[in-house]
């Protein structure tokens, strides 16, 4: 499933239906009408949405209607918000208006990282992997480190820095796929 991530300050507007679009600058998002996406805000998955349309234009071509769909009072407020999120914004910057419709609100927000594994908790994956899989030595060490440290963040710091999280995530993802193939675990999303 694809994902749309938002700053935490937009969660309420999304859940109330005031924010039904997002304007993204740079390259076109890999989204098309009909795609189902997880909506993340402030580090939590807060619901699911379906993409209604994706329209490409420049910042100069953005309209008040684009701003209203994005939860702003007008074009000027939208452009100011874009300037707070992106380093370089000018009239020629490529902009993509992604309009979505919320189809499910989660009763309890779920930590975004849990959805990387189809709703399964990384802790469960790690424990099951060590119990049921014959893991490659490197993956075993990474998963054991994750369990000992108690979080991805702490384990990554023990590997040399937060930028090392991907090593543990990749090991967990490989383990989850193997557990899924054996029928031990499956999607909870």
C-alpha positions in Angstrom: 0.0 0.0 0.0 1.2 3.5 -0.8 1.6 6.3 1.8 0.9 10.0 2.1 2.8 11.7 4.9 1.8 15.0 6.6 3.2 17.2 9.3 1.4 16.6 12.6 -0.3 20.0 12.5 -2.6 18.7 9.7 -4.0 15.7 11.4 -7.2 17.3 12.7 -8.0 19.0 9.4 -7.6 15.7 7.6 -9.8 13.8 10.0 -12.5 16.5 9.9 -12.4 16.6 6.1 -11.2 20.2 5.9 -8.0 19.1 4.2 -8.7 16.9 1.2 -5.6 17.6 -0.9 -1.9 18.2 -0.6 0.4 20.1 -2.8 3.8 18.5 -3.3 6.7 20.2 -5.0 9.4 18.6 -7.1 9.0 15.4 -9.0 5.5 14.0 -9.5 4.3 11.6 -6.7 3.9 8.0 -7.7 0.1 8.2 -7.2 -2.8 7.9 -9.6 -6.6 8.1 -9.2 -8.0 5.0 -7.5 -4.8 4.3 -5.5 -5.5 3.5 -1.8 -3.1 5.1 0.6 -2.3 5.2 4.3 -2.5 8.7 5.7 0.3 9.5 8.2 0.5 12.6 10.3 2.9 13.4 13.0 4.5 9.9 13.0 1.1 8.1 13.1 -1.0 6.3 10.6 -4.4 8.0 11.1 -6.5 6.6 8.3 -6.9 5.4 4.8 -7.8 7.4 1.7 -8.4 6.9 -2.0 -6.7 9.2 -4.5 -9.2 11.1 -6.6 -6.9 13.0 -8.9 -3.3 14.2 -9.3 -2.8 17.4 -11.3 0.6 18.9 -12.2 1.2 22.6 -12.6 3.6 25.2 -11.4 3.4 27.2 -8.2 2.3 30.3 -10.3 -0.6 28.2 -11.6 -1.9 27.2 -8.1 -5.4 28.6 -7.5 -7.6 29.5 -4.5 -9.5 26.3 -5.2 -6.3 24.3 -4.8 -5.7 26.2 -1.5 -9.2 25.5 -0.2 -8.9 21.8 -0.9 -5.6 21.8 0.9 -7.2 23.4 4.0 -6.0 27.0 3.5 -7.9 30.2 3.2 -6.4 31.1 -0.1 -3.6 30.8 -2.6 -1.3 33.2 -0.7 -1.6 31.2 2.6 -0.9 28.0 0.6 2.2 29.4 -1.0 3.5 30.6 2.4 3.0 27.1 3.8 4.9 25.6 0.9 7.7 28.0 1.7 7.8 26.7 5.3 8.1 23.1 4.1 10.4 23.4 1.1 13.8 25.1 0.9 13.3 26.7 -2.6 9.9 27.8 -3.9 9.4 30.1 -6.8 6.7 30.6 -9.5 8.3 28.0 -11.8 8.6 25.3 -9.1 6.8 22.2 -10.3 3.7 21.6 -8.1 1.4 18.5 -7.9 -2.0 18.8 -6.4 -3.0 15.4 -4.9 -6.8 15.2 -4.1 -7.9 12.4 -1.8 -11.0 11.2 -0.1 -10.7 9.7 3.4 -12.4 6.3 3.5 -11.4 5.2 7.0 -10.4 6.9 10.2 -8.4 4.8 12.6 -10.0 4.7 16.1 -6.5 4.8 17.6 -3.6 6.3 15.7 -1.0 3.6 15.0 2.7 4.3 14.9 3.7 4.8 11.3 6.6 2.4 11.5 4.2 -0.5 12.4 2.6 -0.2 9.0 5.8 -1.0 7.2 5.0 -4.6 8.0 1.3 -4.7 7.1 0.2 -3.8 10.6 2.5 -6.3 12.4 4.6 -5.0 15.2 8.4 -5.1 14.6 8.8 -6.7 18.0 6.5 -9.6 17.1 8.4 -10.1 13.8 11.7 -10.1 15.5 10.6 -12.7 18.1 9.0 -14.9 15.5 12.0 -14.6 13.2 14.4 -15.8 15.9 12.0 -18.6 16.9 10.9 -20.0 13.4 13.5 -18.9 10.8 17.0 -20.0 9.9 18.2 -16.4 9.4 21.4 -15.3 7.7 24.0 -14.5 10.4 23.9 -10.7 9.6 20.1 -10.5 9.9 20.2 -12.6 13.1 22.7 -10.2 14.7 20.6 -7.1 13.6 17.4 -8.6 14.9 19.0 -9.6 18.2 20.4 -6.1 18.6 17.0 -4.6 18.0 15.4 -6.9 20.6 18.1 -6.1 23.1 18.0 -2.4 22.5 14.2 -2.3 22.6 13.7 0.1 19.7 14.9 0.8 16.2 16.3 4.2 17.3 18.4 2.8 20.1 19.6 -0.1 18.0 20.6 2.2 15.2 22.6 4.4 17.6 24.5 1.3 18.7 25.3 0.6 15.0 26.7 4.1 14.7 23.8 6.5 14.2 20.2 7.1 13.4 21.0 6.8 9.7 21.6 3.0 10.3 17.9 2.3 11.0 17.5 1.1 7.4 19.8 -1.9 8.2 17.4 -3.1 10.9 14.3 -2.3 8.9 15.6 -4.2 6.0 16.4 -7.3 8.2 12.9 -7.1 9.7 11.3 -6.8 6.3 13.2 -9.8 5.0 12.2 -11.7 8.1 8.6 -10.7 7.8 8.5 -11.8 4.1 9.9 -15.2 5.1 7.4 -15.5 8.0 4.6 -14.7 5.6 5.8 -17.2 3.0 5.8 -19.9 5.7 2.3 -18.9 6.8 3.4 -17.9 10.3 2.5 -14.2 10.0 0.3 -12.2 7.6 -1.2 -8.8 7.0 -3.2 -7.2 9.8 -3.9 -4.0 7.8 
